Amino acid sequence: TRKYVSGVELVPLNKLLSQSDIIYISLSYDKHTMRHFLNANHLRLIKNNALLVSVSHPDLIDMEYVIKNDKRFGGIGLDYLVTKDVKRLLNVRKSNIIITPHLGSQSIEAYSNLTETIIEAAISYTEGKPLYLVN
């Protein structure tokens, strides 16, 4: 949805892709409506040597195009290792690529908070004061 922010110019996607040095994708993915949101026609618009970075599901991007044309990107960064296409890209592109296994929610802080929450809930339950009681 459109959101107007002071000092930010809203431009059509084609213009944004053709003028940007870095394309950073951080979108929710719905397999019915968002598959290949960035299709081959969009990806062709991206400047040569621009960086393509996505922390979203790889099916938002036409990965077949990226695999066949990986040299036109200055660098590629993906946060989703679990698909066949992303693994194929790793076999094709040998430099200027970073792929992480989508572990953003698995930081030390997240595990620490989870552990503390479990301990707190267990103690409260044994004391007869459950924290998360559903009636």
N, C-alpha and C positions, 0 to 999 in steps of 0.2 A: 504494500500500500504506500501511497505517497506520504511523505513526511517532510514538511518544509522546515529547514534549519537555516538560520541566519548564516550567510557567507558560503552556503553550499548551493551550487547550480545543478538542478536536475536536468539530465540530458537523456536522449533515447539510448537504449542499450547499444545499438550499432555504433553510435558516435563514441560512447564510453569505451567500448572494446577497441576501436581503431585508434584512439588517442592515448590510452593508458600504457604506462610502462610496466605496471604490476596489476594483474587480475587476481583478486582475492575473493574466493567464493565461500560464503558462510550462510547457506540457505537450508531450510528444512526440506526434507525429501518426501514426496508422495509419489509412489511408483505409477500411479494412474495419471497424474497431471504434470509431473516434473521430469520425467525421463528425457534425457538429452536436452535439458533446458538450454544448455550451450551446445548447439548442434554444429555440424561441419561448416555451415554457412557463417555462423557466428565466429567460430574458431579461426576461419580464414581471414577475418577482419583484424585479428590481433596483430600488432606490430611484430615484425621479426625481432627476435631476441628479447621480447617481453617475458616477464616471469608469470607463470601460471601456478597459482597456489589455491588449494581447496581443503577446507576442513570439513567439507560436507560429503555425503555419499557420492561415490564416483559415477553413479549412473546419471547424475545431473549433467555430466559432460560426455560428449561423444568420444569415448576412450579409443575407439577404433581409429578415428581421425588423429588423435594425439599420438597413438602408437605409430601410425604410418608417417606422421609429420613431426616427430619429436625434435628434430634438429632445428626447427624454426623457433623454438622457445629457448630463451636464454637460460632458463631453469624451470624445473617442475617440482612442486612440493604437494604431496597428498597425505592426508591423515586417514587412510583407510586401506589397509593392506589385504583385506580378506577376499577380494574378487579376482577372478581369473585374468581379467583385462589388466588390472594393476600389476599383477605378477608378470604378465607378458611384457608390460612396459619396462619393468626392471630388467628383463632379458635383452631389450632393445637399447635402452638408454643407459650408458655406463658412467656418465659424469653429469654434474649439476642437477642432481635429483635427490630428493629427500622424501622418504615414505615412512610414516610412522603407523603403528598398529591401532590407532584410534583409542588411545588410553588416557584421554584428557580427564576423565572422571576417576582415574585410578592413581591419583597423586598420593604422596605420603600424608598430606593433610586430610584428603578424603578418607583414607583408611583409618587414620587416627580418629577422626570425627565419628566414623562408623563404629569403631571399637568402643569409644567412650559412650556412645548412644546405647549400644547393646548392654554394656555393663550397667549404665544408669537405669535402663529399663528392667534388667534382671533384679537389681537391688530393690528398686521400687516395688516390683511385683512381690518379692519375698516379704517385704514389709507391709503388704496388703494395700499399697497405694500405686496401682498400675498407672503408668503415664499415658499410654495410648489405648484407652478402653473404648471399644466400639459396642454400642448397645443395639 
